[in-house]
Amino acid sequence: MKIDKKIIPYFTALITNIIFGLSFLFTKKALMVSTPITLVAFRFLLAFIIMSLLIAFKVIKVNYKNKPMKWLIVLAIIEPIIYFIFETYGLQRTSSSLGGLMIALIPIVVTILAIYFLNEKPSRKQVLSIILSVSGVVLIILMDGSKNSGNSILGVLFLGVAVFSAAFFNIIARKISKHFTAIEVTYFMMFLGAIFFNIVSISNHILNRSLSNYFEPLKSSSFVLSILYLGILSSIVAYFLANFTLSKMEASKSAVFANISTIVSILAGVIFLKENFHLYHTIGSGMILIGVWGTNYYK
């Protein structure tokens, strides 16, 4: 049976966001035994080593000659570096469920950024949809604060910066997809992420005179399992699929699939981490998702 090529980007977007949705669960588990910087350092080091081996054995190939590296460097600084610093520290201070809800705002931010970078003006219905989504996040934050749920304002702000980083990533990745293959973009992201986060991690150990503890988290089986998932599936596979999707589909369309990531992360947090999910979470989630749907439906 012949598969319609037009369907493939939708399928890759679906798989990408299922993987990303479960990554919040594995991140929370890994953070129980390590610091955020240690976690991302191992995550991208593993991803970089595996991709380098695949290149060495000519399973995949990359070629950066005579290509606009400036934009690729900007992309890799935004994500993974900026994004994962704020996402990981944000998740340390909030629940997996709230992290997923915040990520649902990415399509909203992409729409807002498109006003300035792509001269796309939202309609009145889009503006109302954006307000509805933001109101949903505000509702959850205010109610969480009143119930001492463990979600801190600082954690929410960190996740907010991560959301803006992911939105910029969508726009820039779409822009450079004419010049780089999905594998070339993914490999460079893993390279810069591995270099940056391991320099920071090793520097912290040297300053604290604890360099011998660098591999300490690997003694934990839950940390190793989390790193394997985050380093292979959530870094190599998911980012390759994401970059492939963005090379075939508009950034705003692709961003809508973040809703799947949100639903998966909420379910994983409630089922596996036994996180609380109150009535106001349901109302706020509905406001966010309806707002995201409206923002894209009324384009």
Salt bridges, closest charged atoms under 4 A:
ASP144 OD1 - HIS281 NE2 3.32
GLU184 OE1 - LYS67 NZ 2.85
GLU216 OE1 - LYS219 NZ 3.38
